[in-house]
Amino acid sequence: MTFVDTSALYAVLDRDDANHDVARQTWDRLLQSPEALMTHNYVLVETAAIVQNRLGMPALRAFQERIVPILQVHWVTESEHSTAMEMAIAASRRRLSLVDCMSFLMMRAQTISNVFCFDKHFAEQGFISV
């Protein structure tokens, strides 16, 4: 199983993103793999907001209709949200988001080590970027 982060989803959608070519190649390879692609609803919210703001409604529609159905989505519980928020506050790092902390929490709970991302925080936490 591979976790999919906002940074990768955005790079797949935005042709002007510096990581777009690598993201598309990786995405195509992951789609050919039998491995499941997992994320959580906070990543979907974060990605949707960024895509709508930067790329517009057609890109948001493409995200919702073509990408989201491929992903297995974990829906964050109230308890998980509280734990992730505690992690974010305890880390006391301006650039480490609640969404990132929720990703780390979920990946550890699901024993997922591989991540499709362009975010250095995952490597800092010991996850393997695909």
N, C-alpha and C positions, 0 to 999 in steps of 0.2 A: 504494500500500500504506500502511496505517495501523498503527502500533504501538499495542497496548492495554496499559495499565499497571494495576497493582493498584488504585490509587486510583479509577480509573474502574469497574473491575469491581465493586468493593465498593459504590460509589455506586449502581450499577445495581440491586444486590440488596437494599440496605438502604433501606426506605422512610423511615426516620428520619434518614438521612444528609442533611446540609445541601445536598449537590449532587445529590440523587436526581432531582429533576424535570428538571434540565438533562441529567443522565446518561442518563435514559430517552429523552429526546427525541433526544439525540445518538446513542445506541445504535440506536434505531429508524431514524434517517437513515442510519447506517453500514450497517445490514443491508439497506437498499434500494439501496445503492450497489454497483456491480460491483467495487469496490476490495476487495482481500483484507485481512483483519484478522490481524495477526501478533503473537505474543508469544513468550516463552521459558519453559521449564519452571520457572525460579526464580520467575517471576511467578505461575505456577499454584500452586506450593508456598506462597508467601507469602499469596496470596488464600485458598487452602483453609484455612490455619491461622487466619486472621483471621475468615473466615466461620464456620467451625466453632465457634470460641471465642465470638464475639459474637452470632451469629444461630442457631446450632444445626444439627443434622443435616439437617432438611428443606431448609434453605437450601444446605447443602453438596451435597446430592443434586441440587438444582436447578442449582447451578453446574456440577457434573460432567456432568449429562445434557443441559442446555439451552444452556449457554454454551461450554464447552470444545470440543464438536464443531464449532463455527462457526469457531474460531481455527486458524490455521496455527501450529504450535508448533515453535520452534527448540530443539533439545536441546543444552544447554551442554556443551562439551567440557572436558576437563581443562585444556588450554592456555588456553581462554577464561576459565575460572574463575580461573586463576592471574593472568591479565592484569587481570581485573576486581578481584580482591583487591588487587593492586598499586595500581590506580587509587584504590580506596577508602582505602587506607593513605596514599598520597601526598597525597590531598585533605585528609586530617586534619580532617574535618568530622564531628562526631558524628551529625548527622541525614542524611548522605548514605550510603545503605546499599550493601551489596554488590549487592543486586538492582538498584538504580538504576544503578550503574556497569556492571553486565552489560547493562542495557538500552541505555545509551549506546554501549557497545562494539558490540553487535549491530546497533543502528540505523545506526551509521556503516558497519559492514561490509556491510550490506544496502542502503545508501544510502536509508534511510527518513527522511524529514524530518517527516512528520505523526505526531502522537501524540494518542491519546485518554487524557487524564489530568487530574488535579486536583493535580498536584505541581509546584511552582515550579522544581524542579531541572532539569526538561526545558527550560524556557524559558531558564534560565541557561546551558544547554549549546547553545542556538541552535536547538532543535527547535520546531516550530509546533504549538500545541495546536488541535485541531479542536473 
